[in-house]
Amino acid sequence: MSEMIKEIRIWDDNPDKSRVSNIVKVEFNYPTEWCVFTVDELLQIIRLWIKGEEIKYPPSKGFKGRWMLFEAIRNVFNEKMEVL
């Protein structure tokens, strides 16, 4: 993990109870206005997003969970990107 990031975790103590699923919280070591994630950090965020989603909406009860994210990512890969 980069020295800028203190922790990446499921935000299970989020005070906003209107959230329908657990979300991923990134805490920084320093005050920051922006951050560039590494591939490993992005993968950690994706893994935790899936875990948080599937805690609240288990696939065993018919929810899409990780496959909802997979389909969204596949759609991004299928988009035509303009190369600068």
N, C-alpha and C positions, 0 to 999 in steps of 0.2 A: 504494500500500500504506500502511496506517496506520503511524504512528510506533512503535506497539507491536510490530509484526511485523518481525523482522530478515530472515527468509527463509522461503519456501515452496518445497520441492523434493522430488523423489523420494529417498527414503532408501535409496540403493543400498548404503550401508556399514553397514546395520543389523546389530548384533552378534547379534541373535536369529535364528539360521538356521532356526528352526522355521517362520518365516513362509513361506507358499507363494507370495506375490507381493510385488513391491515396493510399499511403502506411502508415503504422503505424510507428510513431516515438516514441522512448523511450528516455527520457532525464534523466540523472542521477544527483544527488546532489553532487557527488564527482567524481574525476577522477577514472576510474575503467578499469580494463582489462577483467573482467568477471562479470557475474551476474547469480544468480539462481532465477528464477521467482516462485512465489507462484501460486497456482491454480487460485486464484482470479485475479492475474495479467495476467496469460495466457488467462483466459476467457475475460478479458477486451481487450486484444490484438486481440483475435478472433472476438469479437463484432465489434471493430473498423475496422478490416480488411474487414469484411462483409459490413459494412456501406460504407467504401471507395470504395470497388469494385462495389457496387450497385449504388453509385452515378454516377460513370463513365459508368457502363454497367447495366442499369436498367432491372430487370426481366420483366417489362411490355413491353419491346422491344424484348423479347425472349432470353435474356442472362441468363446464369446459376447462376451467383452470388453466393449466399451461398451454393447452391447445389454442385458447383464445389469443394468447400472446404469440404463439408460433404463427398463427394465421396473419396477425397484424404485422409481424416482422417479415413474413414471406411477401406480403403485399408491398412493403417498402422495397424489398429486393426486386420486385417485379416492376416498380415504377421506372419510367425512363428518366434518367438523371442527366442534367445538362452539365457537361464537364467544362470547367473554366479554363 
